[in-house]
């Protein structure tokens, strides 16, 4: 492994063949981008410590801990194992952030739209004291005294009154269902609540989660509606730019509309040229230009990719498209 040590004592051990870059470093911490592969981190805690590890579209917020993280770009799979401390992980499927603590292993499969946390709790549990005669059956209760028969003129008791049970509490909200990975149920709950009301009244995070839920269940039409509403109502939000990227993914993968996909990927790069999805957007833009058959625009996209991401996963395709091979 390749060791990297920072002045605050924080250290990284990067596995061979991994793609990692240090995006920024400051007094309180910094940002590390794991583009593909795996690394081990030991973050030293100080007052105000704040390290961020970007693994694909996921962000790991660290204040002091030891962990191992792997991001498989091709499979779109994140694996995070906490040795000590705790972290918060946010991103697609996970929402605004979930806590992962020591002993946990978080596995996220973005393609399948699911995640799981494996708990590793080795805390000892003391067995309760067992009395020595516990195996002996208890003494039978004394037979109650017999009651005299009721008098013949005793009236019969009135039948019990029927009572109306209170209505059952409402089920989980579509937001809760989406946060737990139950995307089909989340869409059904959102439909009952009223999609138009969510499109017009939901937050940027709501629209992103609803769009992700629709996209991951194959409902491209609703995903487009949610992401379009997000871009219309929150044009300056980071998630609006990411919605453009996801609209490009839908156009490319679900609809085969490669020219439209290229337009969306170009939109993301124009709005967030240094965003966390910039490399992926540049690569998908190149693919979309090639699929649409526009050689001049494909060459332009290829040269831009090689300029900005010369060691990226699309570099070989870009060199061929740019005419450098």
Secondary structure, DSSP 8 states (H G I E B T S, - for coil): -EEEE-TTS-EEEE-TT-EEEEEEEETTEEEEEEEEEEEEEEE---TT-EEEEEETTEEEEESSEEEEEEEETTTTEEEEEEEESEEEEEETTTEEEEEEETT-EEEEETTTTEEEEE-------------TTTTS---------------TT--------------------HHHHHHTT-HHHHHHHHHHH-HHHHHHHS-HHHHHHHHHHHHHTT-HHHHHHHHHHHHHH-TTSHHHHHHHHHHHHIIIIIT--HHHHHHHHHHHHHH-TTSTTHHHHHHHHHHHHHHHT-HHHHHHHHHHHHHH-TTSTTHHHHHHHHT--
